[in-house]
Amino acid sequence: MAFLQFSGQNLFDGKQFLGPDQVLITNEEGRVEAIVPRTEAGEEIQELNGIISPGFVNTHCHLELSHMKGRIPEHTGLPEFILKIVSDRHHPEEEILEAIAKAEAHMLESGIVAVGDISNNQLTAAQKALRNLAYYTFVEISGWKPEIAEPRFSNAQKVMEQFRGITTVASIKSPQISTNPLQTSFSPHAPYSVSEELWEMMMPHFEGNTVTIHNQETPAENELFRKGSGDFVQMYQAMNIDQAHFTPTGKNSLPSYFPRLQKAKNVLLVHNTTTTEADMDFAAATAAAHEQSLFYALCVNANLYIENALPPIEMLRSKNANIVLGTDSLSSNHQLSILSEIQTIAKNFPMIPLNEILKWATSNGAEALQMDAQFGSFIPGKKPGIIVLENFGPNQTIGEATVKRLI
């Protein structure tokens, strides 16, 4: 079998920069063979004008909402955004499927190789069956009213059966598609949308899985749990949902629900815009007690789109959090691009080293989705995808960079 050799302005291996004098060697399918000094490489080296990196991992996406692009105005705030999603997400299936395929193609083009995708229905199943990307499908469950817990969970079980029943579909363009994993688990939507009864039904199914939840995306979430008041109460009223069953805990939302996730192998908290140090300390101690790995997913472009706010990234870094990146959906973002997320973070937090952010986008993401056996780093035997970041500015900043997928 022939081998390919790649060298660039720098080589990022998923953890750190190795410098311009290192050469990445793979087979024709992109499986990593070795990284060697240029002096030990052969003569046929592909010289690339940019940073070579493993493919990106998008840990939080709603592919099923791709048809909602541009339908919701920016800066509505989360409760109003949710109302608009609920009222306007139902469109002809043909339109939805076309948008899903188009969005996936964009992710492929933008260097993404693996996705943690939220699914409330089976509409993404046919696209995922093509194995163009590796997916961890989070079958999302929500239901604030106790009386709907049983039908909501029953529906989620049917959706789960659809995804677990996916078989590999032959593809002329991608004969290696069968190697892309398709993993699944049940996941609660958010603290403000899951009743006690529904929690009890899904908790036994968390064991061994990565479980994700939308966490503290807006101040209204903490207000609901602390005081039982605020914008979510108004949202419930607008949706004719009685919340008489709910008793405020007097605490922020995270310590109120986090112990229910104790059976999960990995916990993936998404957004975290209003998470506090005390919340993080509680989550870290609880996760450690149950031998869990805890990850914080940043979707900064979506945070700016919905709430015009950014998560406390410096606090997360100061607490040595395992940070990963996501795009959220096209209902709350202009594109599904991890590079765009990196650029927004670099613009607003210029002190963060690029290698650290790239680690969030590659090896950390792969670990969060339990896909690190294949993705996230250039370790011999892995097939993580190969991308090159090009067109850096005169100061070698990433703001104007573009991404090209090699393998």
Protein Blocks (a to p, Z undefined) as FASTA:
>chain_A
ZZdddddfbdcehjacebjkbccdddfkopafbdcdfklmcfbdcddedddddddddfbd
cfklmmmgokacghkbjmlmmmmmmmmmpccfklmmmmmmmmmmmmmmnopabdcdddfb
fklmmmmmnomaccddddddddfbfklmmmmmmmmmmmmmmmmmpccdddfklmmlmmpc
cddddddfbfklccfklmmmmmmmmgopacdddehkbfklmmmmmnopajklmmmmmnop
afklpccehiafklmmmmmmmmpmbdcdehjlmccfklmmmmmmmmmmnopacdddddfk
lmmmmnopacdfklmmmnopacdddebjaklccbdcfklmmmmmmmmmmmbcfklmmmmm
mmmmmmmnopmmmgopacehiagbpaddehiafkopaklgccddfZZ
